[in-house]
Amino acid sequence: MKTTAFLLFFLCGSLSSPAGDGEKDLPRDSLVFSEMRIVHQKNDKSLTLSFKLSCSGGGVPLTPPDARGLAVVDSTGKKLGIRNVQVTPELSYENDSFHSPEGKAELSIQTDSLPAVQAEWVRISGSIAIPMGRKVLKFPAQEIEVEKDPTIIRHPKTGNPIHLRISSAGQETNGPFLCVDIGNSTPAILHSITFQNPDGTFLHPTMMGMPARYNPENRKPLQLPYLFPPNTRTLLVTLSYFDESGTTDIPVNFNIGFDGSASPLKKMNP
């Protein structure tokens, strides 16, 4: 069973917070649901309700959201528990900037069981609190040599490590082709990356091809391929990331039919 349903209503929220020293505060956010689909994989005893989100203010929805206020029930009255909830931002990876200007993300809600065989729809109701990243903070610059052991950065709030490594991926006629590996065991969402020579002069390498995205399930790092100037062997690397600046509570109350339909049960004001 695989169904896609477009939702004909919008859910908006806003939040603001002051910017401190060394922080960049992004504009006020407006969070919008625009699309939904139901996914069931063969032999899987669960459903995944997948939403598309857009944040117009420049912020980014973060993970993990708080879905304890949500309830899922099918048309027969069977209650479906919630096994897992995840927010995955859609990132652009255009040279040194990662985040999408539209702040797009996917919200996935996985149930712990399937609806009854005779069920015609599922209803999801309640509210979900989504952390929002509006402040952009910087990790301290790291001096990294090509082909050396990973450098470890600690997240200031969680203490979880972020591993940085630069490896050689070949030689082009106009410079070395280097791969920047970013291993991230914390749900930090990266905003951008900055490169400098050891003397502090900024570099603007060209991204070569598409990056290999970070996959937390198999522990694969985010891999960013760049073409650098000739004789590049040591770099100062600075990562910027979105810091949680509060949450947006979103009311949810609608039916999703297995025929692809979706209907709100009552009007929801932003």
C-alpha positions in Angstrom: 0.0 0.0 0.0 1.5 3.4 -1.0 -0.7 6.4 -1.1 -0.1 10.1 -1.7 -2.6 12.8 -0.5 -2.3 16.5 -0.9 -3.6 18.5 2.0 -5.7 21.6 1.2 -5.1 23.5 4.3 -2.1 25.3 6.0 -0.8 25.2 9.6 1.3 28.1 10.6 3.3 29.1 13.7 5.8 31.8 14.5 8.5 32.3 17.1 11.3 34.7 17.8 14.3 35.0 20.0 17.1 37.5 20.6 20.5 37.1 19.0 23.5 37.0 21.3 27.2 37.6 20.7 28.5 35.5 17.8 25.1 34.4 16.8 23.1 35.2 13.6 19.4 35.4 14.2 17.2 34.5 11.3 13.8 36.1 10.4 10.5 35.1 12.0 9.3 31.7 10.9 6.1 30.6 9.3 5.7 26.8 9.2 3.4 25.2 6.6 2.3 21.7 5.8 1.9 21.3 2.1 1.7 17.6 1.2 1.3 14.2 2.8 1.7 10.5 1.8 1.2 7.2 3.5 3.8 4.5 2.9 3.7 0.8 3.7 6.6 -1.4 2.8 5.9 -5.1 2.1 6.2 -7.3 5.1 6.5 -4.3 7.4 3.9 -4.2 10.3 3.7 -0.4 10.4 2.6 2.6 8.5 4.7 5.8 7.9 2.8 9.1 7.6 5.1 11.5 5.8 4.5 15.2 5.7 6.2 17.9 3.6 7.0 21.1 5.6 8.1 24.5 4.5 9.5 27.3 6.8 9.3 30.7 5.1 11.3 32.7 7.6 14.6 31.1 7.0 14.6 28.8 10.0 14.8 25.0 9.8 12.6 22.4 11.5 14.8 20.2 13.7 14.6 16.8 15.3 13.4 15.2 17.4 9.8 16.6 17.5 7.6 15.9 20.5 4.6 13.8 19.2 3.2 12.7 22.6 0.2 14.9 21.9 -0.7 12.9 18.8 -3.2 10.0 18.4 -3.7 7.8 15.4 -6.9 5.6 14.9 -8.3 3.9 11.9 -11.9 3.8 10.6 -12.7 0.7 12.7 -11.7 2.4 15.9 -8.3 0.5 16.2 -5.7 2.7 17.9 -2.2 2.7 16.3 0.6 3.6 18.6 3.5 5.8 17.5 6.9 4.0 17.2 9.1 6.8 15.8 8.9 10.4 14.8 11.7 12.1 12.7 12.3 15.4 11.0 14.7 15.4 8.0 15.6 18.8 6.5 15.9 19.0 2.7 19.4 20.4 2.3 20.9 21.9 -0.8 24.7 21.5 -0.5 25.5 24.3 -2.9 29.3 24.7 -2.5 29.6 26.0 1.1 25.9 26.4 2.1 23.8 23.4 3.1 20.4 24.6 4.0 17.5 25.1 1.6 16.3 28.8 1.4 12.7 27.5 1.8 13.5 25.7 5.0 11.9 22.5 3.6 11.8 19.3 5.6 10.0 16.0 5.8 8.2 14.9 9.0 7.8 11.1 9.3 5.5 9.5 11.8 5.8 5.7 12.0 3.1 3.7 13.8 3.7 0.5 15.7 1.1 -1.6 13.9 -1.1 -1.7 10.8 -4.7 -0.6 10.5 -7.4 -3.3 10.5 -7.8 -5.1 7.1 -11.2 -3.5 6.6 -10.1 0.0 7.5 -10.8 2.7 4.9 -8.9 5.6 6.5 -6.7 6.6 9.4 -7.3 9.7 11.5 -4.4 11.6 13.1 -5.3 14.2 15.7 -3.8 16.3 18.5 -0.7 18.4 18.3 3.0 18.1 17.6 5.8 20.3 18.9 8.6 20.8 16.4 11.9 22.4 17.5 13.0 25.2 15.2 16.5 26.3 14.4 16.7 30.1 13.9 20.1 31.0 15.4 23.1 30.1 13.4 26.1 29.3 15.6 29.7 28.4 14.8 31.9 25.6 16.0 35.5 26.7 16.7 37.7 26.6 13.5 39.7 23.4 13.2 43.1 23.0 11.5 42.9 19.8 9.5 45.6 18.1 7.4 44.7 16.0 4.4 44.8 12.2 5.1 45.3 12.6 8.8 43.1 11.1 11.6 39.7 12.7 12.2 39.4 15.9 14.2 36.7 15.7 16.9 34.4 18.6 17.7 32.1 18.4 20.7 28.6 19.8 20.5 28.4 22.5 23.2 25.0 21.4 24.5 25.1 17.6 24.2 28.8 16.9 24.2 28.3 14.5 21.3 31.1 14.3 18.8 31.3 15.5 15.3 34.2 13.9 13.3 35.9 15.9 10.6 38.4 14.4 8.1 39.8 15.5 4.8 40.9 12.8 2.3 42.4 12.9 -1.2 40.0 11.8 -3.9 42.2 12.4 -6.9 44.2 15.1 -8.7 42.7 17.4 -11.3 44.8 19.6 -13.7 44.0 22.7 -11.7 44.2 21.4 -8.2 43.6 18.5 -5.7 40.2 16.9 -5.5 39.5 16.5 -1.7 36.6 14.9 0.2 35.5 16.5 3.5 33.9 13.8 5.7 31.6 14.9 8.5 30.4 12.2 10.9 27.7 13.4 13.2 26.2 11.4 16.0 24.1 14.3 17.3 21.1 15.7 15.5 22.9 19.0 14.8 21.7 20.4 11.4 24.6 22.1 9.6 24.1 25.5 8.0 27.3 26.1 6.2 31.1 25.3 6.0 34.0 27.8 5.6 37.5 27.0 4.4 40.7 29.1 5.1 44.4 28.7 4.5 46.5 28.4 7.7 47.3 32.1 7.3 43.6 33.0 7.5 42.9 33.8 3.9 39.5 32.5 2.8 39.2 29.7 0.1 36.1 29.2 -2.1 36.5 25.7 -3.5 34.1 24.3 -6.1 31.9 21.4 -5.1 32.4 18.5 -7.6 29.3 16.4 -8.1 26.7 15.5 -5.5 27.7 14.8 -1.9 27.0 11.5 -0.2 24.4 12.3 2.4 24.9 11.4 6.1 23.1 8.2 7.1 22.7 7.7 10.9 21.4 4.2 10.5 24.6 2.8 8.9 26.9 5.5 10.5 28.1 6.7 7.1 29.4 10.3 7.3 28.3 13.2 5.1 30.9 13.4 2.3 31.5 16.7 0.5 33.7 16.6 -2.7 35.6 19.8 -3.5 38.2 21.0 -5.9 40.8 23.0 -4.1 43.7 25.3 -5.3 47.0 23.6 -6.0 49.2 22.5 -3.1 46.4 22.5 -0.6 47.4 20.2 2.3 46.2 22.0 5.5 42.9 23.8 6.0 41.1 25.7 8.7 37.6 24.4 8.6 34.7 26.2 10.4 31.2 24.6 10.6 28.1 26.6 11.3 24.9 25.0 12.6 21.3 25.7 13.5 20.7 26.1 17.2 17.3 25.3 18.6 15.4 28.5 19.4 12.1 27.2 20.8 9.3 25.1 19.4 6.3 25.6 17.2 3.2 23.7 18.2 1.1 22.5 15.3 -2.5 21.3 15.7 -3.4 18.3 13.6 -6.9 16.9 13.1 -7.8 15.2 9.8 -8.6 11.9 8.0 -6.3 10.3 5.5 -8.0 7.8 3.1 -6.2 4.9 1.5 -7.7 6.1 -1.8 -5.4 9.2 -1.7 -7.9 11.6 -0.1 -7.3 13.8 2.9 -9.8 16.0 4.7 -9.5 18.2 7.7 -12.1 17.4 10.4 -12.5 21.1 11.4 -11.1 24.4 10.5 -7.7 25.2 12.1 -6.7 28.8 12.4 -2.9 29.6 12.2 
